[in-house]
């Protein structure tokens, strides 16, 4: 079961990393495509979780317990989380200077000018605070948390709906 979960998580991670590298290296980091890429990659794990449970279920003659289904789905999620955490950490660490430049750009400043909180502390101070809060670990952790928030309920629902005990 763990081997199947590892294989499917590796395939999922390769697809997601390829997709994100295409956007990142294509110079679209601050475009709408990049903003949507994480959401799309989160939803894309759902078929991998369901397929992993179905794969284990088919190998067991069409029967699977809820516990085994849950473990299989969670294994896919955890292996994918490890792969993607490492990627996101490396990506952000290599893009740190690019984010600093972006936060100081007129495009970003014009987007936050009308925010009431920014008006209270001043634009320069807000930009300085945002730059000081940049961290590869924080960025990768936020991506990891969002993956867990999508994949964990999916694994649970998969276990509930696909379980079938022998009669």
N, C-alpha and C positions, 0 to 999 in steps of 0.2 A: 504494500500500500504506500509506504513512504517513497519508494522508488518512482511510482507512478505520479505521486504528488510532486516530487522533485522535477521530474521530466516536464510535466505540464506547467509548473511554475517557471522553469527555465525557458520554455517556449514563450510563455506570456511575457516574461521579463525581456527577452530578446526583441520581441515585437514592440513593446512599449519603449525600450531604450532606443531602438532604431528610429521609431517615430519621433521621439524627443530629440535625438541627435540631428535628424533631418531638419527639424524646426530650429534648434539651437545653432547649428553650424551654418544654416541657411540665412542667418541674420534676422530671424523673425522672433527674437526673444521678447520683445515688447509689443508685438502685434496681437491681434485678437486670436490668431491661431494658437499661440503659445498659452494664452489664458484658458482656452478651451481644451488644450491637449491633456491637461491633468484630469479634468472631468471625464473626458472620453476614455482615457486609460483606466480610470477607476471603474467605469461601467463595463469595460472590456474584460475584467476579471471574472464576471458572473458566469459566462459560458464555460470558462475553464474550471470553475468550481463544480458546476453541474456535471460537466463531462467527466471529471475525475471520479465523482461519486457514481455516475452511471458505469464507468469503466470497472470499478471495484464491484459494483452490483452485478454486472454481467459475468464477471469472473466467478462469482459465488452462486451461479445458477439462478440469477434473478432475485436473490434475496440479500438484504443488507439491514443490519440493525441501525437504529438511530444513532447509537454511540459511534459505530464504525463510520457511518456517513458523515457525522459531525467531525470526527477526527480526520477524515480524508479531506474535507473541505477546508478545515483549519490548517492542515498541513500545507496545502497549496498556498493559502494566504500567507502563512509564516515564511515559507521558502521565498515566495515572491517579494515579501516585505524585506527580507535580508538583501536580496539582489538589488532591489530598487532603492533601498536606503543608501547602499554603497554608491550607486550611480548618482543619486541626487546630491549626496555630499560632495562627490568629486566635481560634478557639474557646477554646483554653486561656488565651490572653492575656486574653480578656474574662471568663473564669471564675476567674481567679487568686484573687481575694478570696473567692469562694465556697468554693474548696478550702481556704483558710486557716481559714475559719470551720468547715468540716466537720472538719478535723483537730483542732480544739480542742473539738469537740462530744462530749457524753457517749456518743453512739452509737459513734463511732470509738474513743474511749478504752476503752470496755467490750469492743470487739472485739480490742484488742491487749494487754489486761491480762495474759493468760495466756501470752504469748509469752516464752520464757526470755531472749531477747536484750534485750527491753524491760525485764524485771525487773532485769537487770544494770545498765543505765544509768539506769533510772528513766523513768517515763511522761512527765513534763514534758520531760526532755531528749530523749526519742525524738520527741515531737511537735514540739519546737523544731527538731530535725534534719530532720524530714520537711518542715516548712514552709520551711526554708532551702534545701532541695534542689529546690523547685518552680521549673520553668523551662519556658516555652512551647517553646523549641527542643528540650529533652530529650524532652518529651512527644510532640511531632510527629515527632521522629526515631524514637522507639520504635514509634510507629504505622507509620512508613515501613518500618522494618526488618521488622516482622511482615508487612506487605504483600509485601515482597520475598521473604520466606521461603516464602510460599504461592504467589505468582504465578510466580516463577522456575522452580521444579520443574514447575509446571503448563505453562508455555510449552515447557519441554524435552520433557515427555511428549507434548504436543500435536504437536510437531515430529517426534518419533519415530513416533507412531502414525498421523499423517495424511499423512506424506510418501508421494508416489506419483510416481515418475519415468516419463516416457513410454518405452514399450518400443521 
